[in-house]
């Protein structure tokens, strides 16, 4: 019963928020003390947080796979579910699929992972090869990675993944497309129910011949709750970091210069005027433009009707640069039961692009600024499985977090090849 109370409290906090004034000016969000110590490559001058547990859920080399990333968490009151992507060789390459592990003791131990959305291989693609092989041979690469958990009523839970398509027609014609989303219903005991199904498709679905992969064998059918799933993923506090339109279209900030991706879930601030949603974005601009800062967006629309994804527009987005530092990686924004905000990310910018340390910063009360910070993880293994794309951004990154029985369960990847979980008592946040 207590677990359900925590879930209700969390949902209520994410919708109602706490009393607040107007949002801080973008340049005043980061008031953490002490400031970053760039000479401290492990802790950036900040204290290590106390944790209840650090658990290695998945180790890629133990199953002869070199890539794992994109963790996504869900808790149903009794079981905690964790999706993650995994590939035999290289990121976003043919063979990348979605796996699942679950926990029945609030994140302290986890089941052995297994595939729930298999690799989308054509009949003649019978053996693993690296990204460079497929690229050099001008072959479409179909990859999957988790984006969300979607509950429909009390009896249906869907694990949802995004399709990612990579193409390399020449040295000057390379890029990303997407073919929609694929989902699979998961039981209360953590087992797949029925075949995978689609929540959305587009013209690229047929162009890259998904119908000739195992998904054609499954019938290419839409999920029974496809419409409800896609509508759920438009809610401001549920929008995934990745989407079909966003993967293949540049979305620019208010300055029309910086390219945005990977929005966080939004949190609601209540004030005398009603309130507003707030979310952060990652700057993925090119090396000559990238800001190495977190960007912020607000809306007063409770349904988010005037921002992505209900509106898909390249320009005219009210996204502004903050003074929150960022190495250039996905962030997670969440609410504690008392309404305080927390931000899990990699704030120490560095020319080596090492995602270290992974921190949790806190924003107390209604002001919206961040004043406390502690290091969740640092000093990852330096033994890293090689990749041919040279995208192995070392250390701990891509966090996702939920509240389970009053504790923060945080999942993240290590060196883009291992998946970890840390359990933290909110009382131990700084």
N, C-alpha and C positions, 0 to 999 in steps of 0.2 A: 504494500500500500504506500509505503514511504517513497518507493521508486517512482510510482505514478504521480505522487505529489510533486516530486522534483521536476518531472517532465512537464506537468501542468504549469508549474512556476516558471520554467524556462520559456515555454510557449507564450505565456502571458507577458513575460518581460519583453520578448522580442516583438510583440505586437503593441503593448501599451507603453513600454519604455518608462522613463522617469521624468519628473518635472525638469524643464530646461529653459534657458533663454534662447536667443538667436544662436545659430551655429557660430563657432569661432571663426575668425578670419583665417583663410588658408595658411597664412604664414605664421600662425600662432599655435598650431596644434601640438607641436613637439616642444615640451618644456621639461624633458627628462633631465634629471641631475644625478650623477655627473654627466657631462657631455661625452660623446664617443671618444675613446682613447684609441686612435688608429694604430698606434704602435703595439697595442695588445691584440695580437691576431687571434687569440683564443676567446677572450671574454670581453674585449672592447672596453675594459675598465669597469664592468658591471658584475654584481654578485651572482653566484650560481643559485638557482632556485632549489628549494627542497622538493623532492619528488617522492611519491609513494612507491613507484615502480617504473622500471625501464625494461621493456620487453621486445625482443627481436621476434617479429611475427613471421617474416619471410626473408630468407637469405638466398639470393639468386644463384650463386655458384653451387649451392647444394642440390639444385635441380637443373643444373647445366643451362642456366639462363642468365644473361648479362645485364638485363634492363628491368627495372620496376619503378613505378612512380604513381602519381594521381590517386592517393588514398582518399576514400570517402566513407564516413562513419554514419551509423544509425543505431538507435536503441529503442526496443519495443516494450521496455519495462522489465523484461526477463533476460533477453539476449542482446548482445551488442554485435553488430554486423560491420565488417570492414571489407570494402572492395578495393582493388588496386590493379593497375595495369602491369603486364609482364610480357617480355619478348625474349626469344632465344638469342637474338643478336640485334642490337641497335634500337634507338628510339624511333617511333613512328614508322617502322619497317614492316614488311609482310611477316606475319607470324605473331604480331602483338595482339593480345587478347585481355579479357577481364577475368580476374580471379576473386575468390571469396574466402575469408576466414571469419570465424565467429568466436565469441567469448560468452560464457555463462557466469563468470565471477567478476563482472565489472571491469574487464580489461586486463586482469592480472595474468591470465593464460589464454592461449588462442589455439583453435583447431588448425590442422595442417591445411594449407591453401589448395584450392582446386579450381579448374576453369568453369565458369558459368556462361561465358560468351566466347566461343572458340574463335580461332584465327580464321580469317576470310581468305582461304586459298583457292585458286583455280585448280582444276584437275591436273594440270601439268606442272604445278608448283608443289612438288612432293618432298623437297628437302629445304632445310634452312639455308639462307644466304644473308650476307650483310647488306646494309642499306646501299653501300657503294655499288654492289653488284647489280641490284635492281635499278639503281639510278643510271649507271653506265649503259645498261641495256634498254633504257627508255621504257621501263615497265611501271605501270601504275602500282602504287603501294597502298594497300588497304589496312588500316590499323584501327583498333578500338581502345578506348580508355574510359573508365568510370567518370560520371559527372554528378550523379545524384541518387538518392533513395526517395521513392515516392510511395507513401501509404495511401491506399484508396479504401475508405471505410475501415472496418476492424479486421477484415479477413484477407486483404490483398496488399502485398508489399512488392514493389518492383525495384530491381536493380537496373539503373539506366546508364547506358554508355553512349559516348559520342563517337561517330565515325570520323576518321581523319584520313585524307587522301593526299599523298605526296606524289608530285610529278617532276621529272627532270628531262625535258625535251632537248635542252641544250644548256650550255654554260650560262646563257642569259635568259633562259626560260625555265625557271624553277619556281615551285610554289606549293600552296596548300589549298585543297578544296575539301568539301565535306558532303556526305551523302545522306544525312539525317541521323536519327538516333535509334538504337536498338535496346530492348529491355528484356528482362526475364523475371518472371514471378518467383519469389523465394518464400519458402514455408517458415513457420514459426520455429522449426527446428534447424533452419539454415540450409535446407535442401532445395534445389530447383524444382519448380512445378511446371510441367509442360515444356513446350519448345520456346526458344527465343522468338520475339515478335518486334515489330517496328512501331515506334511512336510517331515517326515522321520519315518521309522520303522526298527526294527531289530528282531532277534530271540526271544528276551524277550517279545516282543509285544504279541506273541501268548502263550508263556510259562505262563504268568501271566493272560491270558484269557481276554485281553481287548475286544475281540470280543464278550464276554458274558456280557459286561457292556453296559451302554447306548451308548458307542461309536460303539458297534456292531449294535445297532439300527440305528445309523446314517450311517452305511454301511462301516465303516473302510476305507473310500475312501481317496485318496491323494488330496491335494488342487490343484486347476487348475494351480496355480503358485508355486507349491512345489519346483521345481528346482531353480526358480529365488529366492525364499525366502532363501533357504539354501545357495545359492551362495552369496546373499546379506550379510548373517551373517558370511561370511568368510572375509569380508573387514576389514582391520585393525582397522578402527574407528567405526566398528559396531559389532565386535565379542562379543557375550554375555558372562556374567560371568560364565555361566554354559553350559555344553554340554553333549551329550550322552556318548561320549568316555571319556571325562574328569571325569564324575561322577563315572565311574566304573574302571578307570585306574589311577594309581599314575603317575603324571608328576613331575619329579625331576628337581631341579635347577642345575646350573653348578657344584655344589659341590657333586652331586649325593647323598645327604643326606637329603635335605629339600624338603618336599612335597608341591607343589604349586597348588593353585586353585583360582578361581574368578579373572581372569585378568580384568583390566580396559579397556575401550576403548582407543585406541592409539591416540596420537597427533603427528603431523608432524612438524619437525624442518627443515627449509631450510638452507643450507650452500653452500659454494663455490664448494663443491664436489657433490652437488645435494640435499642431505638431508637425514633424517632418521626418522623413527617412534620410539616413546617411549611409553611404557606402564608399569604399575605396576602390581604386583601379591601379593596375600595374602599367607602367610605361614600357612599351616594347619597341620604341623608336630605334632607328639605326644609331650606330656608334657616334656619329657626329651630332646627333640631336638629343639622344636620351638624357633624361634629367636626373636619373638615379634618385628619384623622390616618389613618394606615394601621392596619388591624385585623389581628389574628393568630389563627390556629387551629392546633391540634395534634391528632394522633391516633397511637396506637401500633399501629393495625391496618394491616398491610402492604397490604391490599387497599382500605383506606379504607371499611370496611363500616359505620362509625358516623358518617359525615359525608356531606354533599352531594357527588355526586348519587346515591350509593347509598341515601341517606336524603333524602327531600324533605320538610322540615318547616319551618314558619314560625317556630316557637319551640323553645327547648331547645337551640339551637346554642351551642357553646362557643367563641365568637368574642369576642375582647377587644381593647379599644383599646390601641394602643401609643403611645409618644411620638415615633414617626416622623412628621414633618410631611408634609402632602400638600395640593396645591391642589384635589384632587378630580378624579382622572383614573385611567385604567388604569395598572397597574404591570406590570413583568416581573421575576420572581425566577428566578435561575438559579445553576448551579454551574460553577465553573472546573475544569479537569482535576485540580487538586490538592485539590479539595473545598471551597475557599473559596467563599462565596456572594457574589453581586452583585445589586443591586437597581437597576433602571432606572426612574426616575419623575420627577415634577415636585414637588419638596419645598417650593418657595417659595409659601406661601399668600398670596393677595392679594385685596382686595375686587373688583378688576377681573376676577378669575378668568382671568388670563392664564397660560398654561401655559409658563412660562419661568423659569429654564432647565430643560433636560432633562439629568439628571445620572445618573452611575453611582456608587453607593455600594458599598463592599466590607466584608465581614465575614470576618475572617481567623481561622483556627484553629477550635477547637471551642466557643468561648464563645457565639457567636450574635449578638453585638452588632456594630453598624456603626460603624466609626471613620474610614474613609477615604472621600473623595468627590472627584469631578472633574466638570466641566461637559462634556457631550458636544456639545450644540448650544444656541445661543441667538441672539437677534437675528434672528428670522425676518422675511420680507418683510412690509411693512406695506400692500402693495397686495393686497387681499383681494377675491375675487369675492363679490358680495352674496348673501345668502340671506334667505328670507322667514320662517324659523323663529327667526332671531336666536340660532342655536346655534353660530355660528362661533367657538368658543373659540380665540383666536389662539395662534400659535407652534407648538412641536414637542411631539407627544404620542403616546400609544398605542403604546409600543414593543413590539417582539418581537425575540428574539435567538436565534441558534444559533452553535455553534462550527463553523468551516469551516477545515480545514488549520491548526489551532492559533490562529486569529484569531476574535475576536468579530465577527459580522456582525449589525448592529443596523438594523432598519427601523422607520420611524415616519412619521407624517404631519405636514405643515406646513400650518397654518391650515385643516385639514380639507379640503384641496383638492389637495395635492401629496404624492407618496410619495418618501421619501429612504432611502438606505442609507449607514451609516457602517461602516467596517472598523477595528477597534481591536485592537492587540496586548495580550493580558492582562497582559504585563509592564509596560505603561504605565499600568495602573490604579493608583490611589493607595490 
